[in-house]
């Protein structure tokens, strides 16, 4: 990945060109065609990102004065910008609802035409963060839970494989596509994010998931032990909107740079005195880049959520 310092440009590069959390071709049933997005980081796109780094005004204007505070919506907006800007793509539509029987059946996240591959694509997008929960038996998607436990990797993949990416096969979906002038459609899915291993209890990675996108999770009462055991010199509590790209840009984004271990522990104690919302911290070495992402959860997690 390029050395980018502007936070929104780093997020754009991460959202569109980082390794996907899930290699979709490894998880589909026999006979189902589903790939990750084929729009890779070409030399032309590297030049485009470098130009945006020098002048991010177009991206700032696209996001507006109040960018989405929901990470999923923020990632979608970054993708929309890329698809609008890229000369090898015609961006047809996004968030197109499909209705039938008096209800909404779903929506097409992104529809685009790729000139290089000479076909239309339906691209499903997601940004997800899952914490591994040790259970007896072989590695399974159901062992990976969202921080609020309402979301699980098996549920997300099941809906994506069985419903979202098959929307164009339904009569109502085909009718919507015909109205847009699309007769044939290929489907892609791009899930970006991280899997967090439990502290001192590494789990086998589930089928199809990237080993590169990993962090740790820890109960609040164990976080000081983890921080003392790790080589990171500095720690910082991350704002939710900084959960995407590697957090090197935080050094320039915050006047005081990465915090000391003691300051971060104090901030965590104050947080959990008034909230049970899981938070994320990053560990830094030499004030240059984050070397570890850690989800800190209340001591009653996951049963308390």
N, C-alpha and C positions, 0 to 999 in steps of 0.2 A: 504494500500500500504506500502511496505517496506521503511525503512529509508535509502534512497540512496543519496549520495552526488556527485558522478561523473555525470556530466551533460548528457553525452551521454547514460549512463546506466539508469538514471532517465527518459530520453526521450524514451528509449526502453521500460521500464516498463509501461510508460503512453500510448505509442502507441499501445501496445499489450494487456494490462490488465486493463486499466482504464475503467470506465463505459462508454458505447457508448453514443454518443449524441442522437441517435435515436434507439428506440427499434423496430426493423424492423417487428417483428411479429404483432405489433399493428397497422401497417399502410398498410399492404398488402390487396389487394382485396380478396374477398372470393374465395377459390379454389387455390390461389397462395401460394406456400410453400417457405418462405424466413425467415431465422433465422439470428441472430447475430452469430459471430464466436463462435464455441463450444470449442475452446482451452482456457480454463480458467486458473487462477493462482493457480495451484496445489502446494502442499508442495514441490514436486520435482522442479518445476519451480521457487519457492522462493529460494531454495538452489542454483539453477543455477544463478539467479540474484545476490545473495549474493557473489558467487564466481566471477562473472563479476565485481562487485564493488571492490573486493580485487585486481583483475587483469583484467583491461579492454582492454588489449593489443589486444586480438582477435577481439573485436568490433572495436577498432581504426583501425586495419589493414583492416577490412571489409569496413569501410567507406572511407578509403584512406586519402590522405593528403588534399584533397579538397572535403569535404562532399557536397551533393547537397544543393544549396541555396534556392531552392523552397521547401516549407514545405511539399507539397504533395509527392514529390519525396523522400525527407528525410524520411518521415514516411514509404513509401514503402520499402526503403532500410533497415530500422530497422526491418520491418516484414520479409523481405527475410532472414535476419540474423537469426532471431528466428526460422523460418521454416526450415532452413538448419541445425540448431543446435539441434532441439528438437528430442529426440529419438522415440517419439510416432508418428512421422510424416515422410513421404517421400515427399520432395518438388519436384514436377514434373517440373514445368516451371512457368515463370512469363512474363507478358506483351506480350502475344501470340496474334498476329494479326489475325483477321478473315476477309478474302477478298471475295468479290463476285460481279459480274457484273462490273468488272474493277475498283472497289473502295474498300476502307477499311471500313468494316461495324462496327468494334469495336475491342476490344481486351479483352482477359481474364487476369485480374490483376494477380491473383495467382491461380495455380492449385496444389493441394496436396492430398495425400492419408493419411487418419487417421487410424492407426492400431487399436485404441481402438473402433472406430465406424465402421470399416471395410468398408469404402467406399471412393470414390473420392469426392472432394469439389472444387467448383469454389468460390473463396473469392474475393469480390469487396471491395476496400479500399478507404477511403477519409479522409482528415483532413480539417475541415471547421470552419469558424468563422462568425456568423450571428448577425446582430444588429436589434433589434425590432423597427419597425416603426408603430406608432399608426395610425390606420385607423378605420372608422366606421364598425360595424358589429362584428360577432363572431370571436374567435381566428382562425387564418388561417396560413398555411405555407407561403403564399405569403407576409406576413407582416415582414418576416425576410430576411434582405438583407446583402450581403457581403459588406465589407468596400468600395470596388470600385463600388458597385451597379450593376455590370455586372452579378453578381451571386445572385441567390435567392434560399431559401430553397425549395420552391415549384418546381422550375425548376430542382434543383439537384435531389430531390426525384422522380420527374416524369421521368427523364431520367434513373435513377437507376432502378425504378420499371418496366418501360415499355420497356427498351432497354438493359441496361448493364447486368442485372441479367437474362435476357431471351436469351442471346446470344447463349447458348448451345442448345436452342430449334430450332434455324434456321438451314436449311440444310448445309450452309457453316460452321457454328459452329460445327455441329455434325461431319462433315468431318474432321475438325481439331482435334477434340477429338479422333476420330477413329485412326488417324495417330499417336496419342500419346498413343494408347492402352487403351483408356477410353471409356467404353460402357455406363455406367450409372453415372450420376453426380448430386450431390445436390448443392444448391447455398446458399451462406452466404454473408452478407454485414456488414461491420463495418465502421461506420462513427464516427470519434472522433473529438472533438472540444468543442466549447463553444457558448452559446447564451448570448447576452449582452442586458440587459433591458435598456430602455431609463431612464436617470436620473430623478427621481421623478415622473415617469409615468409608473409604472409596468404594463406589458401586461400579459394576460392569456397565459399560455404555450400552444403551438400547440400540436395536438394529436401525441402521441408516443415519445415526446422529454423528455429528462432527466431533472429533476429539479435540479440535483446536479451540472451540468456543466453550471454555470451562472456567469456573471459579469455585468458591467454597461457600457453604453456608454454616452458620454457627448460632447457637442460642446466646442470648445476651449475657448470661452468666459465664460463658466460656470465651467471650471475645478477647478479654485481656490475655488469657493464656495463648490464644492463637496469635495475637499481635506480638507477644514476647518471643514466640517460637519462630516467627518469620523474619527474614532478613531485611524486609522493607524498613527504611529509615523514617519515613513520614507516612501519615495516614490522613485521609480526608473523608468526611461525610459527603456523599454525593447528592446533589439535587436530582430529583427524578428525571429531569430533562437531560441529565448528563450520563444516563445509563447506557447509551448506545455506543458511540465510538470510544476507543481507548482514550483515557482521560488526560493525556499529556497537555491538552489545551487548557485544563484547569489552572495550570501554573500561571498562564497569562491572563486568564479570565478573572481570577481572584487576586486582589492586591497583596494579600499576605501569603499566597502560595499554600502548599500542602501544610497541614497542621501537624503538630507533635502528637505522639501517642497519647499523652495525658490529656491534651485538649480534646482529642477525638473521643476518648473514653468519657470525659465529662459531658460532651455533647450527646453521646449515646445514652448515658444515665438520665439526663434531663429529658430526652425524647421518650424513653420508656416509662418515665414517671407519669406521663400524661397521655400516652398513646400505646396501642399494641400493634401499630402498623409496622410491618417489616421495612427496614431501610438498607441501603447499600453503602459500603465504604470501599475506598481504593487504597492500596498500599503503593508507595512510590520509593524508588531508589535514586539518589543523587539529584532529586528535584527535576527529573527529566521526563519520565513516563510512568504510567501505572504498571505494576508487575503482578498485581493480584486484585481481583474483584471478590468482595465478600458480602453476602447477604446476612444481615443480623436480624434474627427473629426473636419474639418474646419466648420466655422459657416454657410456656404452655403450647407452643406451636408444635405440631399442626392441629392438636385437638382443640385449642382455644379459638380457632378461626372457623 
